[in-house]
Amino acid sequence: MFRSGTVWAGVVLLLALTGCVTQSETVFTDPPAPEKALKQRVELARKYIGEGDWENAKRNLKQAAEIDPDNAEVYEAFALVYQSTGETDLAEENFEKALRIDRSFSRARNNYAAFLYSQQRYQEAEKQLEMVVKDSLYNARPKAFVNLGLCRLQLDNSAGAGEAFERALTMDATNRVARLELAELRFRDGDIAAAETHYGVYRTGLKQQSARGLWLGVRLSQASGDRNAEGSYAMALRNLYPDSPEYQAYQRTQGGG
């Protein structure tokens, strides 16, 4: 996913020099090199994106595009701004432009897949993610495998989803999303032992489980006949997520609706 980059002060320091002007003055008065100026504008735009300041983000990106109209990072950042402001056509246009410029830009492709997923365009998102996970040098590859698994769940491809989550865990055993989803899949398959193993790792050190996690805890406790654990998970589900679909599902199992 995306985060703001290094903070740039965004202020040009004007040095007042007295006496004779020499050639060394150009060190202080020349504008920064285009590459440096471009980097500064993009980093500042990402800072504003992180703060939700869309207008300042767009202003800096426009200036970056004037420096280099063929920079993929600029259009990826524009896409993130437009996605955040609900301008989906512009978001898609800029994601696609970034990827036309640089087909190997895995971060942009992963973010484009997340955009497609948010639009419920799961097959298109899956196609993009299948390209992302082939990039062995992409530093967010484990998360891309998780995203691929989530897409496949939406496409009713449980086996493919399980494979993606397993791949994610081989690279990052601490990924809680992959752990919980695998626990859910193994539970549905009737492999209670494997489900309990994944679920146990998922909740280790976790201060507060999600409604999805607690509901799985309830069902695993029911399967193993552990009434105390079932009651504990059910109480937490009721207290923390009383309006959740998971608590409603639990109530139905108890004859409560």
C-alpha angles and dihedrals in degrees: 000000000000137000136175115272132227112321113251117201091228092209125115109218111221111204117208107217122193129201126024120358112236134182089264088072089079089068088069104030103042114098116250118272113274093248092054093044091050092051092048093051094049093047092049090048090053090051089054091047089055089052094046092244097141099171095055090043091054092045092056093043091052089054090047091052090052089056094047118007091185101056114125095202091059093056093043089055091047088053092053091051093050092045089053092050093049096250094134098169091055091044092054092044091055095044089053092046091052091052093046088056094045118015090181094059097117097176091057091045091051091050090047089053090051088052092051090048090053088054090052090245092137100162092053091046091050091052092053093047093049086061093046096053091054088067101092091186096055106115094211094050095122090057090047089056089051090051089049090053092050090051091051091051088057088051091052091246099136095165093051091045091052091051091052093049091048090052090050091053093050087062099034116019091182096064104123096191092058091045094052094044092050090048089053093048093049090048090054089049090054094246095132095169093056091043091053091048093054092041092051092054091045095056098039108118092358112137096198127014124216120250088255091054094048092048090053088049089054093051094045090050090050090050092052094041094241100148095176093055091044091054092047094051092044092051092050090048091051095045099042103032109022093153097044124117087236093060090046088053090051091051090053090055088054093050092255100128 
